[in-house]
Amino acid sequence: MKMTMMQRNNLWGRFLLPCCFLLCFCLSVSSVNLRRFTGCAVREFTFIAKKTGCKGLYITTDACWGRCETWEKPLVDPPYIESHHRVCTYNESRLITVKLPNCRNHVDPSYTYPEALRCQCGLCETSTTECLTFF
């Protein structure tokens, strides 16, 4: 079946042009400069799971990563400073348990770690996060 010029242009406008736009959008998103990124996002992260009495295990999981708005301003009255510090932290996560290799007989090989499902800029919760504070 032969297509007329009008039918080809219609095909370009309805199908090919949106596909080209989507491809360009995906390319621009994937090339985000992470050094300038402000916000909080789920990102793939690799670490070595370690436990005394077992060999280490490389684990690749999703974790929270980013930079959140933070500021301080001086005050005339105590406490002499007003601060607003947020950290990139887990909004929703699930726990995953793996078995570490070559553990000694008396050592439980189970190792549990969180996997990020959603992240947000929020207050640092010492119950789930190692928070470094200065007083």
Beta strands, then each sheet from edge to edge (+ up, - down):
strand 1: 39-49
strand 2: 57-67
strand 3: 70-74
strand 4: 81-85
strand 5: 87-99
strand 6: 110-122
sheet 1: 1+ 2-
sheet 2: 3+ 4-
sheet 3: 5+ 6-
end
